[in-house]
Amino acid sequence: MRYFLDCEFNGFDGPLISIALVPEQEDRGSFYAVLPCHRPLKWVAEHVMPRLGGSPRSRADVVAALTAYLLPDPAPCLVADWPEDIAHAAALLAFQGRRQVPNVRFDLLSLPGFDTASMSLVPHNALADAEALRREVLAREAKAPGHVAA
C-alpha cells in the first residue's frame, strides 16, 4: 500500500522534527510522531513548532513506532514530493535495521502546481501536509486518462 509522507525538519538538511504517513486506504489509521527540537531556527520556531500538535518522543521510540506501523504491510511504498522527506524516513528505518521492514519502497513525485503550504489545512504540520499530498495525488490520478475508480 502507498503511504503519503511528510516531514518537518529544522531547516534544510536539519534534524527531523516530525514525520507523518497517511495511508492511501482510509480504513487504516495514519502515523504521526514528533521528535525533540532543542534549538529551532527562527523560521521553524515561528512556523513549525506551534503547529506540531504532539509531544516529543525519543528517536528510538519513533523508530520502534514507525517500524511497528509499517511491519504488517508486506510491501509499503512511501510517497513524497520532497527528497528530504524520503531521506529522513529512510534514516529512521536504517536506525532499526533494514530487516525489520525489508520491502519498503520510496516514490518521489514531481507535482507541478502543488504547494503543500497553500493546500494543507494546517501548513507546516507534517500530518496535515501528508493529508494534503494524499488528496492531491489521488485527485490527479482520478483525472488521468484511463483511470478506473475503485
C-alpha positions as CSV (number, residue, x, y, z in Angstrom):
1,M,0.0,0.0,0.0
2,R,1.1,3.6,-0.5
3,Y,1.6,5.9,2.4
4,F,1.9,9.6,1.8
5,L,4.8,11.0,3.6
6,D,5.7,14.4,5.0
7,C,8.3,15.6,7.5
8,E,9.2,18.8,9.2
9,F,12.8,19.4,10.0
10,N,15.0,22.2,11.4
11,G,16.0,23.9,8.2
12,F,17.2,22.3,5.0
13,D,19.4,19.3,5.9
14,G,18.5,19.8,9.6
15,P,17.4,17.3,12.2
16,L,13.9,15.7,11.9
17,I,11.2,17.3,14.0
18,S,8.1,15.4,12.9
19,I,7.1,12.7,10.5
20,A,3.7,11.6,9.2
21,L,2.4,8.8,7.0
22,V,-1.1,8.9,5.6
23,P,-2.2,5.6,4.1
24,E,-3.8,5.5,0.7
25,Q,-6.7,3.4,2.1
26,E,-8.7,5.4,4.6
27,D,-9.6,2.4,6.7
28,R,-6.1,2.3,8.1
29,G,-5.0,5.0,10.6
30,S,-2.3,7.5,10.0
31,F,1.1,7.6,11.7
32,Y,2.4,10.8,13.3
33,A,5.4,11.4,15.6
34,V,7.2,14.4,17.0
35,L,10.9,14.4,18.0
36,P,12.6,16.9,20.2
37,C,13.9,20.1,18.6
38,H,16.3,21.8,21.0
39,R,17.4,24.9,19.1
40,P,14.9,25.6,16.3
41,L,15.8,28.1,13.7
42,K,13.8,31.3,13.9
43,W,11.5,30.4,11.0
44,V,11.0,26.9,12.4
45,A,10.2,28.3,15.8
46,E,7.6,30.7,14.3
47,H,6.0,28.4,11.7
48,V,6.5,24.8,12.6
49,M,6.9,24.4,16.4
50,P,3.5,26.0,17.2
51,R,1.7,23.6,14.8
52,L,3.3,20.3,15.9
53,G,0.3,19.1,18.0
54,G,2.1,16.3,19.7
55,S,4.5,15.6,22.5
56,P,8.1,14.9,21.5
57,R,9.3,11.3,21.8
58,S,12.8,9.9,21.6
59,R,14.2,8.8,18.3
60,A,14.3,5.2,19.4
61,D,10.6,5.4,20.3
62,V,9.7,6.9,17.0
63,V,11.8,4.3,15.1
64,A,10.0,1.5,17.0
65,A,6.6,3.0,16.4
66,L,7.3,3.6,12.7
67,T,8.6,0.0,12.3
68,A,5.5,-1.4,14.1
69,Y,3.3,0.7,11.9
70,L,4.8,-0.5,8.6
71,L,5.6,-4.1,9.6
72,P,2.1,-5.5,8.9
73,D,2.3,-4.3,5.3
74,P,4.2,-6.7,3.1
75,A,5.2,-4.0,0.5
76,P,4.8,-0.5,1.9
77,C,5.6,2.4,-0.5
78,L,6.3,5.8,1.0
79,V,5.3,8.6,-1.4
80,A,6.7,12.1,-1.1
81,D,7.1,15.3,-3.0
82,W,10.3,16.4,-1.4
83,P,13.6,14.3,-1.4
84,E,14.5,15.3,2.2
85,D,11.3,13.7,3.5
86,I,12.4,10.4,2.0
87,A,15.9,10.9,3.4
88,H,14.5,11.4,6.9
89,A,12.2,8.4,6.7
90,A,14.9,6.2,5.4
91,A,17.3,7.3,8.2
92,L,14.7,6.3,10.7
93,L,14.3,2.8,9.1
94,A,18.1,2.5,8.9
95,F,18.3,3.2,12.6
96,Q,16.3,0.0,13.3
97,G,17.9,-2.1,10.6
98,R,16.5,-2.9,7.2
99,R,15.5,-6.4,8.1
100,Q,12.7,-5.1,10.3
101,V,10.8,-3.6,7.3
102,P,12.6,-5.4,4.4
103,N,10.5,-4.4,1.4
104,V,9.9,-0.7,1.8
105,R,10.0,1.4,-1.4
106,F,10.1,5.1,-1.9
107,D,8.4,7.1,-4.6
108,L,9.4,10.7,-5.2
109,L,6.8,12.6,-7.2
110,S,7.0,15.8,-9.2
111,L,3.7,17.6,-8.8
112,P,3.8,20.9,-10.8
113,G,1.5,23.4,-9.2
114,F,1.2,21.6,-5.9
115,D,2.2,23.6,-2.9
116,T,1.8,21.9,0.4
117,A,1.8,25.2,2.4
118,S,-1.2,26.5,0.4
119,M,-3.1,23.2,0.2
120,S,-2.7,21.9,3.7
121,L,-5.4,22.5,6.3
122,V,-2.6,23.2,8.8
123,P,0.5,24.3,6.9
124,H,3.9,23.1,8.3
125,N,2.2,20.3,10.3
126,A,3.5,17.0,8.9
127,L,0.2,15.2,9.3
128,A,-1.9,17.9,7.6
129,D,0.7,18.2,4.9
130,A,0.7,14.5,4.2
131,E,-3.1,14.5,4.1
132,A,-2.9,17.3,1.5
133,L,-0.4,15.3,-0.5
134,R,-2.7,12.3,-0.5
135,R,-5.7,14.4,-1.6
136,E,-3.7,15.9,-4.4
137,V,-2.2,12.7,-5.7
138,L,-5.4,10.8,-5.6
139,A,-7.3,13.7,-7.3
140,R,-4.7,13.8,-10.1
141,E,-4.9,10.1,-10.6
142,A,-8.7,10.2,-10.8
143,K,-8.4,12.7,-13.6
144,A,-5.8,10.7,-15.5
145,P,-6.9,9.2,-18.8
146,G,-7.8,5.5,-18.4
147,H,-8.2,5.7,-14.7
148,V,-10.8,3.3,-13.3
149,A,-12.3,4.3,-9.9
150,A,-12.1,1.5,-7.3
